[in-house]
Structures are given as C-alpha cells and as structure tokens.
Amino acid sequence: MSSVDKVNQLTTQELEEMMNTSDESTFHLFLNEDQGVKRLKGERENIEKDTLLVARETLSLENKFNSDRERLIESCQTYAALKNEFESQLGTLKTILSGTSSEEVLQQLRKLSEQKEDQSEEVTEMFLSGKCSTEQFLKDFIDKRRDSHIFRVKSEHLSKVIRKDQTGRPRTAGFSPNPPIFPAPHPPPYQNSPVAPQW
C-alpha cells in the first residue's frame, strides 16, 4: 500500500494530530513504511556502493599511473645519460681513428682480445686455487670471455674490410702484363725504281 492510500484511510483527527505533533518520529515512520520510499532508499544505497567502488578503482588507477610515470621519467633520464655517454665515446673513437691507421686498430683489437683471454685464464687459476667464490668466478670469467669474443669478432670483421679494400684498389699505371700489339710499318720504296710500289 502506498503512502497516498494510507493517508486516504486516515481520519481528519488523525491527520491533524500528525501535522500538529512536534514529534516527527511518527511522520518518519509513516514515510519509511511506504514501498516507494523503501525502493528509493535501496536505489540510493546501491548508488552509494557503486560510487564508492568507482572511487576506489580510480584511486588504484591513479596510484598505478603515478608509479608508471615515475618509471617513465627514470627511463628517460637513463636514456639521456646513456645517449650522452655514447656520443662522448663515439667522439673519442672518431678522434682516435682519425690519427690511426686501420692496421694499427686491427693490431690493437687483437691485443685486447688476447689480454681478455689471458685474464680469463688467470680467473680460472684463482678459482681452482680457492682464492675466489663460485659466484665471483662465474661473473669474472663470463665477462672476460665475452669481451675477448667481442674484440676477436671485431678484429676479424676489420681484417675482412681491410683485405676487401686492398683487393679492390686499381692497379698502378705504367705496367701492363699484355701490351697492345701494333701492326708493323711498311718497308720504304726502292730507290732505283721509277715508281714507288702501291701498298
């Protein structure tokens, strides 16, 4: 039964008492028992729950966004530092190469490869003699071997480039293994002949 139906069933005296009483509890109780009011209160509670859930999800996403933003800023800073370091090393390398021949660079790469390989052997001897732990041995040994391999690969590549450059150069002018063949000149005419022969 709706509130309107309940009001219609009240007598005039009951209505006057409800309107004139200073205690609002009776009036509120009357409204709270109405099905429409109950439905509205239920909808309001559901909206409050949904709003609270959305607020919590928004807060969680905001925290994740802030965390991702901090990581992005750190990555950008790391990239900028690595880029500056790379450009610095590249400039140093260009300066060195500008005054160094390819053969000298090749010899230096081979020397570095041999040095790293010797150092890896020294690390192995230290491990076998018990002067370093297994973790330290693996780290140092792998680093030395990797560097030795990198220098060796670079030296092999540079050696191929040098050989290719040498074989691709043109021959020196002034020497030909097969000189051109020119026709022999005609013999001079006879001095006592009245008419020179026609060739």
Secondary structure, 3 states (H helix, E strand, C coil): CCHHHHHHHCCHHHHHHHHHCCCCHHHHHHHHCCHHHHHHHHHHHHHHHHHHHHHHHHHHHHHHHHHHHHHHHHHHHHHHHHHHHHHHHHHHHHHHHHCCCHHHHHHHHHHHHHHHHHHHHHHHHHHHCCCCCHHHHHHHHHHHHHHHHHHHHHHHHHHHHHHHHHHCCCCCCCCCCCCCCCCCCCCCCCCCCCCCCCC
